[in-house]
Amino acid sequence: MARKSAKDRLSNEINAGSMADIAFLLLIFFLVTTTIVEDKGLLVKLPPWSDEPPEITKLKTRNVFSVLVNASNQLLVRGVPTDIKDLKDRTKEFIMNPSRQDDLAESPRKAIISLKNDRGTHYETYFEVYNELQAAYNELRTDEALKRFGKDYEECTNEQRLQIRNDIPLILSEAEPTSFGEENTE
């Protein structure tokens, strides 16, 4: 019987037959156990798409609260330079419109907030402005809930919230952003 050499006896091969199975099982494990983070952003309900042109409505300028944000992140509210920290109070005052007593009950339903940004506006500034406008409506709704039902808006039933939202609807119109340095024509 011939003797086998040392080279034949020691094999440097590794059995990799089951490596593909192990890799596949690991892949499935990580796919199943990984949680995918959802994108967060503004929760805005857009109107349904329509091929019909929108109805042209002539708005009274006294019912429009225009907020312009330029590329330098400065606010112009109804033609007056304003600080972001004053925006919520000015918005609340405009929505409730205490100066017009003849139609006070209809006042919040006629208030339209018009927001226009420059394309150079920082996202942080946009979100700050949007949050201040939303906070104005939230505070007004909470005040109304306390007055009507004696409890916070968040503690109200869905029917009570709907009543308050019908009386103080969030009407926010966002115009197409202008390009940096483009003239605003309004």
Backbone hydrogen bonds in HBPLUS format (Angstrom, degrees):
<---DONOR---> <-ACCEPTOR-->    atom                        ^
c    i                          cat <-CA-CA->   ^        H-A-AA   ^      H-
h    n   atom  resd res      DA  || num        DHA   H-A  angle D-A-AA Bond
n    s   type  num  typ     dist DA aas  dist angle  dist       angle   num
A0008-ASP N   A0005-SER O   3.12 MM   3  5.43 126.3  2.42 102.4 114.8     1
A0009-ARG N   A0005-SER O   3.24 MM   4  6.59 149.1  2.34 146.3 155.0     2
A0010-LEU N   A0006-ALA O   3.19 MM   4  6.34 163.1  2.22 152.0 153.8     3
A0019-MET N   A0016-ALA O   3.29 MM   3  5.22 157.4  2.34 101.3 108.0     4
A0022-ILE N   A0018-SER O   3.04 MM   4  6.33 157.0  2.10 150.2 156.4     5
A0023-ALA N   A0019-MET O   2.93 MM   4  6.12 163.6  1.95 152.3 156.6     6
A0024-PHE N   A0020-ALA O   2.97 MM   4  6.08 157.7  2.02 144.2 150.4     7
A0025-LEU N   A0021-ASP O   2.94 MM   4  6.17 157.9  1.98 148.0 153.8     8
A0026-LEU N   A0022-ILE O   2.91 MM   4  6.16 156.9  1.97 150.3 156.8     9
A0027-LEU N   A0023-ALA O   2.95 MM   4  6.14 156.3  2.01 147.2 153.7    10
A0028-ILE N   A0024-PHE O   3.03 MM   4  6.31 162.0  2.07 150.6 154.6    11
A0029-PHE N   A0025-LEU O   2.90 MM   4  6.10 159.8  1.94 146.8 153.0    12
A0030-PHE N   A0026-LEU O   2.96 MM   4  6.22 165.0  1.98 155.5 157.7    13
A0031-LEU N   A0027-LEU O   3.00 MM   4  6.18 154.7  2.06 148.6 156.1    14
A0032-VAL N   A0028-ILE O   2.98 MM   4  6.12 155.7  2.04 152.6 158.2    15
A0033-THR N   A0029-PHE O   3.01 MM   4  6.14 157.1  2.06 150.1 156.5    16
A0034-THR N   A0030-PHE O   3.07 MM   4  5.74 133.7  2.30 137.8 145.4    17
A0063-ASN N   A0060-LYS O   2.94 MM   3  5.55 157.4  1.99 117.4 124.4    18
A0064-VAL N   A0061-THR O   3.23 MM   3  5.20 163.6  2.26 103.4 108.3    19
A0112-ILE N   A0063-ASN O   2.86 MM  49  6.05 160.1  1.90 170.7 176.7    20
A0065-PHE N   A0112-ILE O   2.78 MM  47  6.09 167.2  1.80 167.1 171.2    21
A0114-SER N   A0065-PHE O   2.96 MM  49  5.86 164.2  1.98 129.8 135.0    22
A0078-ARG N   A0066-SER O   2.89 MM  12  5.20 156.6  1.95 151.3 158.0    23
A0067-VAL N   A0114-SER O   2.68 MM  47  5.95 162.0  1.71 174.6 178.8    24
A0116-LYS N   A0067-VAL O   2.90 MM  49  6.28 158.7  1.94 166.9 170.6    25
A0068-LEU N   A0076-LEU O   2.93 MM   8  5.04 163.7  1.96 139.4 144.8    26
A0076-LEU N   A0068-LEU O   2.85 MM   8  5.04 144.8  1.98 148.3 155.0    27
A0069-VAL N   A0116-LYS O   2.88 MM  47  6.33 152.6  1.96 156.6 165.2    28
A0118-ASP N   A0069-VAL O   2.93 MM  49  6.24 121.5  2.28 154.6 171.3    29
A0070-ASN N   A0074-GLN O   3.11 MM   4  5.61 159.7  2.15 152.4 155.8    30
A0073-ASN N   A0070-ASN O   2.98 MM   3  5.31 153.2  2.05 116.4 118.3    31
A0082-THR N   A0075-LEU O   3.23 MM   7  5.46 156.0  2.29 122.2 127.7    32
A0077-VAL N   A0080-VAL O   2.85 MM   3  5.17 153.6  1.92 149.8 141.2    33
A0080-VAL N   A0077-VAL O   2.95 MM   3  5.17 162.4  1.98 111.3 117.1    34
A0086-ASP N   A0083-ASP O   3.05 MM   3  5.55 152.5  2.12 113.4 121.3    35
A0087-LEU N   A0084-ILE O   3.09 MM   3  5.14 154.1  2.16 105.4 113.4    36
A0090-ARG N   A0086-ASP O   3.17 MM   4  6.34 163.2  2.20 153.8 158.9    37
A0091-THR N   A0087-LEU O   2.88 MM   4  5.99 152.8  1.95 149.2 157.2    38
A0092-LYS N   A0088-LYS O   2.93 MM   4  6.17 162.3  1.96 151.8 156.2    39
A0093-GLU N   A0089-ASP O   3.03 MM   4  6.19 161.8  2.06 146.8 151.7    40
A0094-PHE N   A0090-ARG O   2.98 MM   4  6.16 155.6  2.04 142.7 149.5    41
A0095-ILE N   A0091-THR O   2.90 MM   4  6.13 165.8  1.92 157.7 160.9    42
A0096-MET N   A0092-LYS O   3.10 MM   4  6.24 171.8  2.10 153.9 155.7    43
A0097-ASN N   A0093-GLU O   2.85 MM   4  5.75 139.5  2.02 139.6 151.4    44
A0100-ARG N   A0097-ASN O   3.41 MM   3  6.08 155.1  2.47 117.1 121.8    45
A0106-GLU N   A0103-ASP O   3.20 MM   3  5.50 129.4  2.47 103.8 115.9    46
A0107-SER N   A0103-ASP O   3.12 MM   4  6.17 122.0  2.47 141.4 157.1    47
A0107-SER N   A0104-LEU O   3.26 MM   3  4.98 142.5  2.41  92.0 102.7    48
A0109-ARG N   A0106-GLU O   3.02 MM   3  5.43 125.4  2.33 111.5 126.0    49
A0110-LYS N   A0106-GLU O   3.19 MM   4  6.41 132.5  2.43 152.2 165.5    50
A0110-LYS N   A0107-SER O   3.18 MM   3  5.36 142.0  2.33 104.0 114.4    51
A0113-ILE N   A0171-ILE O   2.95 MM  58  6.16 175.4  1.96 161.6 162.4    52
A0173-SER N   A0113-ILE O   2.69 MM  60  6.02 169.4  1.70 170.3 173.9    53
A0115-LEU N   A0173-SER O   2.75 MM  58  6.08 164.3  1.77 161.6 167.1    54
A0175-ALA N   A0115-LEU O   2.95 MM  60  6.29 156.3  2.01 153.0 160.7    55
A0178-THR N   A0117-ASN O   3.12 MM  61  6.69 148.3  2.22 146.4 152.7    56
A0121-THR N   A0118-ASP O   3.05 MM   3  5.38 169.0  2.07 116.3 118.9    57
A0119-ARG N   A0178-THR O   2.67 MM  59  5.75 147.3  1.77 168.3 173.3    58
A0126-TYR N   A0122-HIS O   3.04 MM   4  6.38 163.7  2.07 152.8 157.5    59
A0127-PHE N   A0123-TYR O   2.86 MM   4  6.10 168.0  1.87 160.2 162.1    60
A0128-GLU N   A0124-GLU O   2.91 MM   4  6.09 153.6  1.98 144.1 152.1    61
A0129-VAL N   A0125-THR O   2.92 MM   4  6.13 167.4  1.94 157.1 159.4    62
A0130-TYR N   A0126-TYR O   2.90 MM   4  6.10 167.8  1.91 153.6 157.5    63
A0131-ASN N   A0127-PHE O   2.79 MM   4  5.84 160.2  1.82 147.5 153.3    64
A0132-GLU N   A0128-GLU O   2.95 MM   4  6.15 152.5  2.02 146.4 153.7    65
A0133-LEU N   A0129-VAL O   3.03 MM   4  6.31 157.8  2.08 152.7 158.3    66
A0134-GLN N   A0130-TYR O   2.93 MM   4  6.17 161.8  1.96 151.0 156.3    67
A0135-ALA N   A0131-ASN O   2.76 MM   4  5.87 152.7  1.83 144.7 153.1    68
A0136-ALA N   A0132-GLU O   3.06 MM   4  6.24 145.1  2.18 140.7 148.6    69
A0137-TYR N   A0133-LEU O   3.39 MM   4  6.78 158.5  2.44 145.5 149.3    70
A0138-ASN N   A0134-GLN O   2.93 MM   4  6.23 159.4  1.97 151.0 157.6    71
A0139-GLU N   A0135-ALA O   2.90 MM   4  6.06 160.9  1.94 150.5 154.3    72
A0140-LEU N   A0136-ALA O   3.05 MM   4  6.25 159.7  2.09 147.1 153.0    73
A0141-ARG N   A0137-TYR O   2.90 MM   4  6.08 157.9  1.95 151.5 157.6    74
A0142-THR N   A0138-ASN O   2.92 MM   4  6.11 151.1  2.00 144.2 152.4    75
A0143-ASP N   A0139-GLU O   2.89 MM   4  6.10 161.9  1.92 150.6 155.2    76
A0144-GLU N   A0140-LEU O   2.97 MM   4  6.15 156.1  2.03 144.1 150.7    77
A0145-ALA N   A0141-ARG O   2.92 MM   4  6.10 152.4  1.99 143.3 150.8    78
A0146-LEU N   A0142-THR O   2.94 MM   4  6.18 157.8  1.99 151.0 156.7    79
A0147-LYS N   A0143-ASP O   2.99 MM   4  6.19 153.5  2.06 144.3 151.8    80
A0148-ARG N   A0144-GLU O   2.86 MM   4  6.03 163.7  1.89 151.5 155.7    81
A0149-PHE N   A0145-ALA O   2.76 MM   4  5.42 152.4  1.83 141.8 150.7    82
A0150-GLY N   A0146-LEU O   3.06 MM   4  4.23 132.2  2.30 104.6 113.8    83
A0155-GLU N   A0152-ASP O   3.01 MM   3  5.29 140.8  2.16 105.7 117.1    84
A0156-CYS N   A0153-TYR O   3.19 MM   3  5.30 157.4  2.24 104.8 111.7    85
A0161-ARG N   A0157-THR O   2.91 MM   4  6.20 159.9  1.95 155.3 161.2    86
A0162-LEU N   A0158-ASN O   2.93 MM   4  6.09 154.5  1.99 143.8 150.8    87
A0163-GLN N   A0159-GLU O   3.08 MM   4  6.36 153.4  2.15 144.4 150.8    88
A0164-ILE N   A0160-GLN O   3.11 MM   4  6.41 159.2  2.16 147.6 152.6    89
A0165-ARG N   A0161-ARG O   2.79 MM   4  6.05 162.5  1.82 155.5 160.9    90
A0166-ASN N   A0162-LEU O   2.89 MM   4  6.04 143.9  2.02 144.3 153.7    91
A0167-ASP N   A0163-GLN O   3.12 MM   4  6.39 144.4  2.26 140.0 149.2    92
A0167-ASP N   A0164-ILE O   3.10 MM   3  5.09 121.1  2.47  94.0 108.7    93
A0168-ILE N   A0164-ILE O   2.76 MM   4  5.95 148.1  1.86 152.0 162.0    94
A0182-GLU N   A0179-SER O   2.91 MM   3  5.24 166.0  1.93 133.3 134.3    95
